[in-house]
């Protein structure tokens, strides 16, 4: 291995990803459920995109946002899982320096995008339930596309400085990353320089992105619940709750492990390292796997389309 070789810009040639320290002997077997979840995530999200593409009745804001979520999940899971499985099965621990920074970029950019899409979906549910008659005129296809573009640009603009700042810093002789993929804070710990600006910027991005999105999501659902409780029909209330339940499950599946991973990196010094690594691995895999399942089960139009496709029936 040429880990200590340096080039003119003082960064290492490569890093070593340990995978799951403490579970080295079990990594080969742990990879099988991880691989199964990755396959489910790929098949589920591709199926979801295919159904939304071919069924013109699903070209509505809710399903367009769902398509954005599926694309984001495909990128997020595919940016980590192939390398992770290569580590577990083939002991391919080495990752080239620039490949590591690219992985950092994709993980954080599309985590931000996923958070933004979930916020946009909450706004869509708010408008659909609180202003049903104006829903189609407020959230037109052009507005949906613009919201998606803003969410993507926010992720690109906010995360790009991570890679730029890290790429200009000197690294220590230790290039071992004790986890399964390159993440901003894990890479930053290998830098031999003052990283307070980087850490401060990381906190700013995390709280400005996740904080803003969670506030908007919370406010949207407070308004939704108020509107639902005022509905005269119990059946209408149940239908509204059912529509929102799947979205709330997706939100919890994304934010709980994301916040745990983020806070543990900075403040969770007493959290067992293996717990942190396991949650970090599941964070980039479980939401992409669960999202198409949750929406496939909870959304009648998508469920019916899947059944028709499996049975070979015409719609």
C-alpha positions in Angstrom: 0.0 0.0 0.0 1.2 3.5 -0.8 -0.6 5.3 2.0 2.2 7.5 3.1 3.1 8.7 -0.4 2.4 12.4 -0.8 2.0 14.6 -3.8 2.8 18.3 -4.2 -0.5 19.4 -2.5 0.3 17.4 0.7 -2.7 15.2 0.6 -2.4 11.4 0.9 -2.7 9.1 -2.1 -5.5 7.1 -0.5 -7.3 6.3 2.8 -8.1 3.1 4.5 -11.7 2.4 5.3 -11.9 -0.1 8.2 -15.5 -1.0 7.7 -16.9 -2.0 11.1 -14.0 -2.1 13.6 -14.7 -4.7 16.3 -16.8 -6.9 13.9 -14.1 -7.7 11.3 -14.8 -11.5 11.6 -18.5 -11.0 11.1 -18.3 -8.4 8.3 -18.5 -11.1 5.5 -21.9 -12.3 6.9 -23.2 -8.8 7.8 -22.7 -7.9 4.1 -25.6 -10.3 3.0 -28.4 -8.4 4.7 -26.8 -5.1 3.7 -26.7 -6.4 0.1 -30.4 -7.5 0.3 -31.5 -4.1 1.6 -29.5 -2.4 -1.2 -31.2 -4.6 -3.9 -34.6 -3.8 -2.4 -33.8 -0.1 -2.4 -32.7 -0.2 -6.1 -35.6 -2.3 -7.3 -38.2 -0.4 -5.2 -37.1 3.1 -6.3 -36.6 2.1 -10.0 -40.1 0.5 -9.9 -41.5 3.7 -8.3 -39.9 5.9 -11.0 -41.2 3.6 -13.7 -44.8 3.6 -12.4 -44.8 7.4 -12.1 -43.3 7.9 -15.5 -45.8 5.6 -17.4 -48.9 6.6 -15.5 -50.0 10.1 -16.5 -52.6 10.2 -13.7 -49.6 10.3 -11.3 -48.1 13.4 -12.8 -49.2 15.4 -9.8 -47.1 17.3 -7.2 -47.2 14.5 -4.6 -45.9 11.9 -7.1 -43.4 14.3 -8.7 -41.9 14.9 -5.3 -41.9 11.2 -4.7 -40.0 10.7 -7.9 -37.4 13.3 -6.7 -37.2 11.3 -3.5 -36.6 8.1 -5.3 -33.8 9.6 -7.5 -32.2 11.0 -4.3 -32.4 7.6 -2.6 -30.8 5.9 -5.6 -27.9 8.3 -5.5 -27.5 8.3 -1.7 -27.5 4.5 -1.4 -25.3 3.9 -4.5 -22.7 6.4 -3.3 -21.9 4.1 -0.3 -23.1 0.5 -0.7 -20.9 -0.8 -3.6 -17.7 0.2 -1.8 -19.1 -1.0 1.6 -19.8 -4.4 0.1 -16.4 -4.5 -1.5 -14.8 -3.9 2.0 -16.9 -6.6 3.7 -16.6 -9.3 1.0 -13.3 -8.6 -0.8 -11.3 -6.6 1.9 -11.0 -3.7 -0.6 -10.3 -1.2 2.2 -8.3 1.3 0.2 -10.1 4.3 -1.3 -8.3 6.9 -3.5 -8.1 10.4 -2.1 -10.3 12.1 -4.7 -12.8 9.2 -4.7 -13.1 9.8 -1.0 -13.9 13.5 -1.4 -16.4 12.6 -4.2 -18.1 10.3 -1.8 -18.2 13.0 0.9 -19.7 15.4 -1.7 -22.5 13.0 -2.8 -23.4 11.8 0.7 -23.8 15.2 2.1 -25.3 16.9 -1.0 -28.0 14.3 -1.4 -28.7 14.1 2.3 -29.4 17.8 2.1 -31.5 17.2 -1.0 -33.5 14.4 0.7 -34.2 16.7 3.6 -35.4 19.4 1.2 -37.6 17.1 -0.7 -39.3 15.9 2.5 -39.9 19.5 3.4 -41.4 20.1 0.0 -43.6 17.0 0.4 -44.9 18.4 3.7 -45.8 21.7 2.1 -47.6 19.8 -0.7 -49.7 17.9 2.0 -50.4 21.1 3.8 -51.7 22.8 0.6 -53.6 19.7 -0.5 -55.4 19.3 2.9 -55.8 23.0 3.9 -56.5 24.5 0.5 -57.8 21.6 -1.7 -59.5 23.8 -4.2 -56.4 25.9 -4.9 -53.9 22.9 -4.7 -53.5 22.5 -8.5 -53.2 26.2 -9.1 -50.7 26.8 -6.3 -48.4 23.8 -6.9 -48.3 23.8 -10.7 -45.7 21.5 -12.5 -43.4 24.5 -13.0 -43.6 25.4 -9.3 -42.7 21.8 -8.4 -39.8 21.7 -10.8 -38.5 25.1 -9.4 -38.8 23.8 -5.8 -36.8 20.7 -6.8 -34.2 22.9 -8.5 -33.9 25.1 -5.4 -33.5 22.1 -3.1 -30.8 20.7 -5.4 -28.9 24.0 -5.7 -29.0 24.5 -1.9 -27.4 21.1 -1.5 -24.7 21.8 -4.1 -23.9 25.3 -2.9 -23.9 24.4 0.8 -21.8 21.2 0.6 -19.3 22.1 -2.1 -17.2 24.2 0.4 -16.7 21.1 2.5 -14.7 19.4 -0.2 -12.9 22.6 -1.2 -11.8 23.4 2.3 -10.7 19.9 3.1 -8.8 19.6 -0.2 -6.6 22.6 0.8 -5.6 21.2 4.2 -2.5 19.0 5.1 -3.2 15.5 6.5 -1.4 13.6 9.2 0.4 10.3 8.6 -2.6 8.3 9.8 -5.0 7.8 6.9 -7.2 5.2 8.6 -11.0 6.0 8.7 -12.7 3.8 11.2 -15.9 3.4 9.3 -17.4 2.1 6.0 -17.4 5.2 3.9 -15.9 8.7 3.8 -17.9 11.3 5.7 -16.9 14.9 6.3 -16.2 14.7 10.1 -14.4 11.4 9.7 -12.1 12.8 7.1 -11.6 16.1 9.0 -10.3 14.1 12.0 -7.3 13.1 9.8 -6.3 16.7 9.1 -3.1 18.1 10.8 -4.3 21.7 11.1 -6.8 23.9 12.9 -10.2 22.7 11.7 -12.4 25.1 13.7 -13.6 26.9 10.6 -14.5 23.6 9.0 -16.3 22.3 12.0 -18.1 25.6 12.5 -19.2 25.6 8.8 -20.4 22.0 9.2 -22.5 23.0 12.2 -23.9 26.0 10.3 -24.9 23.9 7.3 -26.4 21.1 9.5 -28.5 23.5 11.6 -29.5 25.8 8.7 -30.5 22.9 6.4 -32.0 20.4 8.9 -33.2 23.1 11.3 -35.0 25.1 8.6 -36.5 21.9 7.0 -37.7 20.5 10.3 -39.3 23.8 11.4 -41.2 24.0 8.1 -42.2 20.3 8.3 -43.4 20.7 11.9 -45.4 23.9 11.1 -47.0 22.2 8.1 -48.2 19.2 10.2 -49.5 21.4 13.0 -51.6 23.2 10.4 -52.6 19.9 8.8 -53.7 18.4 12.2 -55.7 21.5 13.0 -57.5 21.3 9.6 -58.1 17.5 9.9 -59.7 17.8 13.4 -62.1 20.4 11.9 -63.3 18.1 9.1 -67.0 17.3 9.6 -66.7 13.8 8.2 -64.8 11.0 10.1 -64.1 9.2 6.9 -62.5 12.3 5.4 -60.4 12.7 8.6 -59.2 9.1 8.4 -58.3 9.5 4.7 -56.3 12.6 5.5 -54.5 10.9 8.3 -53.7 8.0 6.1 -52.2 10.2 3.4 -49.9 11.9 6.0 -49.0 8.7 8.0 -46.7 7.4 5.2 -44.9 10.7 5.0 -44.4 10.9 8.7 -42.9 7.4 8.8 -40.5 8.4 6.0 -39.5 11.6 7.9 -38.8 9.7 11.1 -36.8 7.0 9.2 -34.6 9.7 7.7 -34.1 12.2 10.5 -33.7 9.9 13.6 -30.5 8.1 12.3 -29.3 11.3 10.6 -29.4 13.3 13.8 -28.0 10.5 15.8 -25.0 10.2 13.4 -24.4 13.9 13.3 -24.6 14.5 17.1 -22.6 11.4 17.9 -19.7 12.6 15.7 -19.5 15.8 17.6 -20.8 15.2 21.2 -21.3 11.4 21.6 -17.9 10.5 23.0 -19.4 7.9 25.3 -21.5 6.2 22.6 -19.9 2.8 21.7 -18.1 3.2 18.4 -19.8 0.1 16.9 -23.2 1.6 17.6 -22.3 4.8 15.9 -20.9 2.9 12.9 -23.9 0.6 12.6 -26.3 3.6 12.7 -24.2 5.5 10.2 -24.3 2.5 7.8 -28.1 2.1 8.2 -28.7 5.8 7.8 -27.6 5.7 4.1 -29.4 2.4 3.4 -32.6 2.0 5.5 -34.5 5.2 4.3 -33.8 4.4 0.6 -35.1 0.9 1.2 -38.1 1.9 3.2 -39.4 4.8 1.2 -40.7 2.9 -1.8 -42.1 0.2 0.4 -44.0 2.6 2.6 -45.4 4.6 -0.3 -46.1 1.4 -2.3 -48.1 0.0 0.6 -49.8 3.2 1.7 -50.6 4.8 -1.7 -53.5 3.1 -3.4 -52.6 4.3 -6.9 -49.1 3.0 -6.7 -50.2 -0.3 -5.0 -52.8 -0.9 -7.8 -50.2 -0.2 -10.5 -47.8 -2.7 -8.9 -50.6 -5.4 -8.6 -51.6 -4.8 -12.3 -48.0 -5.1 -13.4 -47.5 -8.4 -11.4 -50.7 -9.9 -12.7 -50.1 -8.7 -16.2 -53.4 -6.8 -16.4 -54.1 -3.7 -18.3 -54.8 -0.6 -16.2 
